[in-house]
Amino acid sequence: MNQREKILKINENHSNYHVPGCLQRERLKKNAIFISTANSIQHEVMKTEICYDLKSQGHEYITEAVRNEKEENGKERRVDIVDLETSDEIEIVFRHESDKEIKEYRAKGVIVVLVDPIICEKCGLAYPKRNSKNICQLCK
């Protein structure tokens, strides 16, 4: 992919997201980390680390982006990080999302990054640590 194609791809991916609470034409600043106080400090630290890794690879990204297309249920979906080069969506999970929601993210192709994960002893998948038995909510 040449430089022109790369820039066109980044711009196309960027146009699929907008600033939370704004019109769809309002774009987020690229390569800026926006902090949400609704998230835990561990969540925000992980977001910063992932953005640092993306930037060190030469990728452009946006954070706290709302998809222009609404979910099937009609709700807007905010994404923690979008890699504008690969169009990968990255969702950081500490403990707020249920294991069912995490499974749905994975099924939709969203990259799930867990803060303090466990590997479920029954299904072998990674989920947030919620108990001392190392078994996810889906396998209980």
CYANA upper distance limits for C-alpha pairs under 8 A (distance plus 0.5 A):
  1 MET  CA      5 GLU  CA      6.55
  1 MET  CA      6 LYS  CA      6.87
  2 ASN  CA      6 LYS  CA      6.72
  3 GLN  CA      7 ILE  CA      6.72
  4 ARG  CA      8 LEU  CA      6.74
  5 GLU  CA      9 LYS  CA      6.61
  6 LYS  CA     10 ILE  CA      6.70
  6 LYS  CA     85 GLU  CA      7.68
  7 ILE  CA     11 ASN  CA      6.62
  8 LEU  CA     12 GLU  CA      6.56
  9 LYS  CA     13 ASN  CA      6.66
  9 LYS  CA     84 LEU  CA      8.21
  9 LYS  CA     85 GLU  CA      7.21
 10 ILE  CA     14 HIS  CA      6.52
 10 ILE  CA     60 GLU  CA      8.19
 10 ILE  CA     84 LEU  CA      5.53
 10 ILE  CA     85 GLU  CA      5.86
 11 ASN  CA     15 SER  CA      6.68
 11 ASN  CA     84 LEU  CA      8.33
 12 GLU  CA     16 ASN  CA      7.41
 13 ASN  CA     17 TYR  CA      8.15
 13 ASN  CA     84 LEU  CA      6.14
 13 ASN  CA     85 GLU  CA      8.19
 13 ASN  CA     87 SER  CA      6.64
 14 HIS  CA     27 ARG  CA      7.93
 14 HIS  CA     62 ILE  CA      8.44
 14 HIS  CA     84 LEU  CA      6.83
 15 SER  CA     25 ARG  CA      8.32
 15 SER  CA     27 ARG  CA      7.65
 16 ASN  CA     67 ARG  CA      6.63
 16 ASN  CA     68 ASN  CA      6.06
 16 ASN  CA     69 GLU  CA      8.31
 17 TYR  CA     24 GLN  CA      7.63
 17 TYR  CA     27 ARG  CA      7.40
 17 TYR  CA     28 LEU  CA      8.26
 17 TYR  CA     65 ALA  CA      6.30
 17 TYR  CA     66 VAL  CA      5.80
 17 TYR  CA     67 ARG  CA      5.01
 17 TYR  CA     68 ASN  CA      5.72
 18 HIS  CA     22 CYS  CA      7.58
 18 HIS  CA     23 LEU  CA      7.62
 18 HIS  CA     24 GLN  CA      5.73
 18 HIS  CA     25 ARG  CA      7.11
 18 HIS  CA     26 GLU  CA      5.89
 18 HIS  CA     27 ARG  CA      5.35
 18 HIS  CA     28 LEU  CA      6.55
 18 HIS  CA     65 ALA  CA      6.36
 18 HIS  CA     66 VAL  CA      5.79
 18 HIS  CA     67 ARG  CA      7.03
 18 HIS  CA     68 ASN  CA      7.02
 19 VAL  CA     23 LEU  CA      7.99
 19 VAL  CA     24 GLN  CA      8.01
 19 VAL  CA     26 GLU  CA      6.33
 19 VAL  CA     27 ARG  CA      6.34
 19 VAL  CA     28 LEU  CA      5.99
 19 VAL  CA     64 GLU  CA      8.25
 19 VAL  CA     65 ALA  CA      6.45
 19 VAL  CA     66 VAL  CA      6.73
 20 PRO  CA     64 GLU  CA      7.97
 20 PRO  CA     65 ALA  CA      7.07
 20 PRO  CA     66 VAL  CA      6.18
 20 PRO  CA     78 ARG  CA      8.02
 22 CYS  CA     26 GLU  CA      6.84
 24 GLN  CA     68 ASN  CA      6.55
 28 LEU  CA     62 ILE  CA      7.08
 28 LEU  CA     63 THR  CA      8.34
 28 LEU  CA     65 ALA  CA      7.58
 29 LYS  CA     62 ILE  CA      7.27
 30 LYS  CA     60 GLU  CA      7.01
 30 LYS  CA     61 TYR  CA      6.21
 30 LYS  CA     62 ILE  CA      5.65
 31 ASN  CA     51 CYS  CA      8.34
 31 ASN  CA     55 LYS  CA      8.16
 31 ASN  CA     60 GLU  CA      6.32
 31 ASN  CA     61 TYR  CA      5.69
 31 ASN  CA     62 ILE  CA      6.32
 32 ALA  CA     61 TYR  CA      8.30
 32 ALA  CA     62 ILE  CA      7.06
 32 ALA  CA     63 THR  CA      7.57
 33 ILE  CA     47 LYS  CA      8.47
 33 ILE  CA     48 THR  CA      7.45
 33 ILE  CA     51 CYS  CA      8.09
 33 ILE  CA     62 ILE  CA      7.83
 33 ILE  CA     63 THR  CA      6.34
 34 PHE  CA     63 THR  CA      6.48
 34 PHE  CA     64 GLU  CA      6.89
 35 ILE  CA     44 GLU  CA      7.11
 35 ILE  CA     64 GLU  CA      8.37
 36 SER  CA     44 GLU  CA      8.18
 36 SER  CA     64 GLU  CA      8.35
 39 ASN  CA     43 HIS  CA      6.64
 39 ASN  CA     44 GLU  CA      7.35
 40 SER  CA     44 GLU  CA      7.00
 40 SER  CA     94 PHE  CA      8.28
 41 ILE  CA     45 VAL  CA      6.61
 42 GLN  CA     46 MET  CA      6.72
 42 GLN  CA     94 PHE  CA      7.94
 42 GLN  CA    115 VAL  CA      7.69
 43 HIS  CA     47 LYS  CA      6.78
 43 HIS  CA     92 ILE  CA      7.00
 43 HIS  CA     93 VAL  CA      7.55
 43 HIS  CA     94 PHE  CA      6.67
 43 HIS  CA    115 VAL  CA      7.51
 44 GLU  CA     48 THR  CA      6.79
 45 VAL  CA     49 GLU  CA      6.81
 46 MET  CA     50 ILE  CA      6.71
 46 MET  CA     92 ILE  CA      7.95
 46 MET  CA    115 VAL  CA      7.87
 47 LYS  CA     51 CYS  CA      6.69
 47 LYS  CA     80 ASP  CA      8.01
 47 LYS  CA     81 ILE  CA      8.04
 47 LYS  CA     92 ILE  CA      7.59
 48 THR  CA     52 TYR  CA      6.58
 49 GLU  CA     53 ASP  CA      6.81
 50 ILE  CA     54 LEU  CA      6.74
 51 CYS  CA     55 LYS  CA      6.56
 51 CYS  CA     61 TYR  CA      7.83
 51 CYS  CA     81 ILE  CA      8.35
 52 TYR  CA     56 SER  CA      6.59
 53 ASP  CA     57 GLN  CA      6.85
 54 LEU  CA     58 GLY  CA      7.00
 54 LEU  CA     59 HIS  CA      5.74
 54 LEU  CA     60 GLU  CA      7.59
 54 LEU  CA     61 TYR  CA      7.96
 54 LEU  CA     83 ASP  CA      8.05
 55 LYS  CA     59 HIS  CA      5.75
 55 LYS  CA     60 GLU  CA      7.00
 55 LYS  CA     61 TYR  CA      8.45
 59 HIS  CA     83 ASP  CA      7.38
 59 HIS  CA     84 LEU  CA      7.68
 59 HIS  CA     85 GLU  CA      6.65
 60 GLU  CA     83 ASP  CA      6.72
 60 GLU  CA     84 LEU  CA      6.04
 60 GLU  CA     85 GLU  CA      6.98
 61 TYR  CA     81 ILE  CA      7.28
 61 TYR  CA     82 VAL  CA      5.95
 61 TYR  CA     83 ASP  CA      5.10
 61 TYR  CA     84 LEU  CA      5.68
 61 TYR  CA     85 GLU  CA      8.31
 62 ILE  CA     81 ILE  CA      6.27
 62 ILE  CA     82 VAL  CA      5.89
 62 ILE  CA     83 ASP  CA      7.46
 62 ILE  CA     84 LEU  CA      7.81
 63 THR  CA     79 VAL  CA      7.57
 63 THR  CA     80 ASP  CA      5.82
 63 THR  CA     81 ILE  CA      4.93
 63 THR  CA     82 VAL  CA      6.91
 64 GLU  CA     78 ARG  CA      6.57
 64 GLU  CA     79 VAL  CA      5.99
 64 GLU  CA     80 ASP  CA      5.25
 64 GLU  CA     81 ILE  CA      6.89
 65 ALA  CA     78 ARG  CA      5.93
 65 ALA  CA     79 VAL  CA      5.72
 65 ALA  CA     80 ASP  CA      7.19
 65 ALA  CA     81 ILE  CA      7.68
 65 ALA  CA     82 VAL  CA      8.03
 66 VAL  CA     76 GLU  CA      7.19
 66 VAL  CA     77 ARG  CA      6.12
 66 VAL  CA     78 ARG  CA      4.79
 66 VAL  CA     79 VAL  CA      6.64
 67 ARG  CA     76 GLU  CA      7.28
 67 ARG  CA     77 ARG  CA      6.39
 67 ARG  CA     78 ARG  CA      7.02
 67 ARG  CA     79 VAL  CA      7.95
 68 ASN  CA     76 GLU  CA      8.36
 69 GLU  CA     76 GLU  CA      7.93
 70 LYS  CA     74 GLY  CA      5.95
 70 LYS  CA     75 LYS  CA      6.01
 70 LYS  CA     76 GLU  CA      5.36
 70 LYS  CA     77 ARG  CA      7.17
 71 GLU  CA     75 LYS  CA      5.91
 71 GLU  CA     76 GLU  CA      6.70
 71 GLU  CA     77 ARG  CA      7.21
 79 VAL  CA     89 GLU  CA      7.21
 79 VAL  CA     90 ILE  CA      7.43
 79 VAL  CA     91 GLU  CA      6.81
 80 ASP  CA     89 GLU  CA      8.14
 80 ASP  CA     90 ILE  CA      6.60
 80 ASP  CA     91 GLU  CA      5.82
 80 ASP  CA     92 ILE  CA      7.09
 81 ILE  CA     89 GLU  CA      6.45
 81 ILE  CA     90 ILE  CA      5.55
 81 ILE  CA     91 GLU  CA      7.22
 82 VAL  CA     87 SER  CA      6.85
 82 VAL  CA     88 ASP  CA      6.27
 82 VAL  CA     89 GLU  CA      5.11
 82 VAL  CA     90 ILE  CA      6.62
 83 ASP  CA     87 SER  CA      5.77
 83 ASP  CA     88 ASP  CA      5.73
 83 ASP  CA     89 GLU  CA      7.01
 83 ASP  CA     90 ILE  CA      8.34
 84 LEU  CA     88 ASP  CA      7.80
 88 ASP  CA    110 VAL  CA      7.47
 88 ASP  CA    111 ILE  CA      7.63
 89 GLU  CA    109 GLY  CA      8.48
 89 GLU  CA    110 VAL  CA      5.77
 89 GLU  CA    111 ILE  CA      6.55
 90 ILE  CA    110 VAL  CA      6.43
 90 ILE  CA    111 ILE  CA      5.19
 90 ILE  CA    112 VAL  CA      6.45
 90 ILE  CA    113 VAL  CA      7.55
 91 GLU  CA    110 VAL  CA      7.28
 91 GLU  CA    111 ILE  CA      6.60
 91 GLU  CA    112 VAL  CA      5.47
 91 GLU  CA    113 VAL  CA      6.64
 92 ILE  CA    112 VAL  CA      6.47
 92 ILE  CA    113 VAL  CA      5.30
 92 ILE  CA    114 LEU  CA      6.45
 92 ILE  CA    115 VAL  CA      7.81
 93 VAL  CA     97 GLU  CA      7.14
 93 VAL  CA    112 VAL  CA      7.44
 93 VAL  CA    113 VAL  CA      6.61
 93 VAL  CA    114 LEU  CA      5.41
 93 VAL  CA    115 VAL  CA      6.63
 93 VAL  CA    128 PRO  CA      7.88
 94 PHE  CA    114 LEU  CA      6.53
 94 PHE  CA    115 VAL  CA      5.43
 94 PHE  CA    116 ASP  CA      7.58
 94 PHE  CA    128 PRO  CA      6.87
 95 ARG  CA    128 PRO  CA      6.49
 95 ARG  CA    129 LYS  CA      8.23
 95 ARG  CA    130 ARG  CA      8.09
 97 GLU  CA    101 GLU  CA      6.53
 97 GLU  CA    102 ILE  CA      7.25
 98 SER  CA    102 ILE  CA      6.93
 98 SER  CA    137 GLN  CA      8.33
 99 ASP  CA    103 LYS  CA      6.68
 99 ASP  CA    127 TYR  CA      7.16
 99 ASP  CA    128 PRO  CA      8.43
 99 ASP  CA    136 CYS  CA      7.38
 99 ASP  CA    137 GLN  CA      6.49
 99 ASP  CA    138 LEU  CA      7.06
100 LYS  CA    104 GLU  CA      6.82
100 LYS  CA    137 GLN  CA      8.38
100 LYS  CA    138 LEU  CA      7.39
101 GLU  CA    105 TYR  CA      6.74
102 ILE  CA    106 ARG  CA      6.84
102 ILE  CA    112 VAL  CA      7.76
102 ILE  CA    127 TYR  CA      8.29
103 LYS  CA    107 ALA  CA      6.73
104 GLU  CA    108 LYS  CA      6.79
105 TYR  CA    109 GLY  CA      6.97
105 TYR  CA    110 VAL  CA      5.68
105 TYR  CA    111 ILE  CA      7.96
105 TYR  CA    112 VAL  CA      7.61
106 ARG  CA    110 VAL  CA      5.87
106 ARG  CA    111 ILE  CA      7.09
106 ARG  CA    112 VAL  CA      7.32
114 LEU  CA    126 ALA  CA      8.33
114 LEU  CA    127 TYR  CA      7.42
114 LEU  CA    128 PRO  CA      6.82
115 VAL  CA    128 PRO  CA      7.41
116 ASP  CA    128 PRO  CA      6.67
116 ASP  CA    129 LYS  CA      6.82
117 PRO  CA    126 ALA  CA      6.60
117 PRO  CA    127 TYR  CA      5.90
117 PRO  CA    128 PRO  CA      4.96
117 PRO  CA    129 LYS  CA      5.88
118 ILE  CA    126 ALA  CA      5.97
118 ILE  CA    127 TYR  CA      6.05
118 ILE  CA    128 PRO  CA      6.45
118 ILE  CA    129 LYS  CA      5.86
118 ILE  CA    134 ASN  CA      6.66
119 ILE  CA    124 GLY  CA      6.12
119 ILE  CA    125 LEU  CA      5.95
119 ILE  CA    126 ALA  CA      4.91
119 ILE  CA    127 TYR  CA      6.94
119 ILE  CA    134 ASN  CA      7.11
119 ILE  CA    135 ILE  CA      8.17
120 CYS  CA    124 GLY  CA      5.40
120 CYS  CA    125 LEU  CA      6.07
120 CYS  CA    126 ALA  CA      6.69
120 CYS  CA    127 TYR  CA      7.53
120 CYS  CA    134 ASN  CA      5.83
120 CYS  CA    135 ILE  CA      5.09
120 CYS  CA    136 CYS  CA      6.01
121 GLU  CA    134 ASN  CA      6.60
121 GLU  CA    135 ILE  CA      6.20
122 LYS  CA    135 ILE  CA      7.09
122 LYS  CA    139 CYS  CA      7.11
123 CYS  CA    139 CYS  CA      7.65
127 TYR  CA    136 CYS  CA      6.98
129 LYS  CA    134 ASN  CA      7.60
130 ARG  CA    134 ASN  CA      8.45
130 ARG  CA    136 CYS  CA      8.38
131 ASN  CA    135 ILE  CA      8.01
135 ILE  CA    139 CYS  CA      6.96
135 ILE  CA    140 LYS  CA      7.17
136 CYS  CA    140 LYS  CA      7.04
